[in-house]
Amino acid sequence: SKISNISCIDLSIHRNGKRLFSNFNYTFYPGKIYCICGENGTGKTTFLETMIGIHGDEYTGQILYNNLDIRKINMLKLRYSNISFMEQNLSLLEGDAIDSILLSHNHSLHNISNSLGIDISQIKKYTNSLGKIHSNGSGISGGESEKIGLYRLLSKFSDLYILDEPTASLDQNN
């Protein structure tokens, strides 16, 4: 079902023997934009990944989606259907850029077009201009990789969009 809120209750995150957060309490609501700021290595990415059920064994407290504990939810299914996550180190498929954008039937160029207010032909023109992506994403720059990640994020209609440093490699104009 639709995500109506995400609550952290006494959330503490420990990773590699280091405490990153202690007793964090907050509720996130739809229609809002939240920014998590902090120095490098302080656990921002770990926090985001924990919030979507990736680090299930490294926290105490509760993370609730619509008042249901994520330990009782199929988070893999929820991520597939309702969550778009753009990680810092984007995994790209070898081949055309479009292959790295449209990962499943949940992804479409039409969604990108609607989100950005641009023609599908412009999206195709840009992705075709990148040429072939080689193994491990070689053959394109970090900024081009981030654009692919943003297109991927926007190609899927989701209740929740999480972007982890999405513009770190983009120039000012982009």
Secondary structure, DSSP 8 states (H G I E B T S, - for coil): -----EEEEEEEEEETTEEEEEEEEEEE-TT--------TTSSHHHHHHHHTTSSTTSEEEEEEETTEEGGGS-HHHHHHHHEEEE-SS----SEEHHHHH--STTB-HHHHHHHHT--HHHHHHHHHHT-EE-GGGTTS-HHHHHHHHHHHHHTB--SEEEESSTTTTS-S--
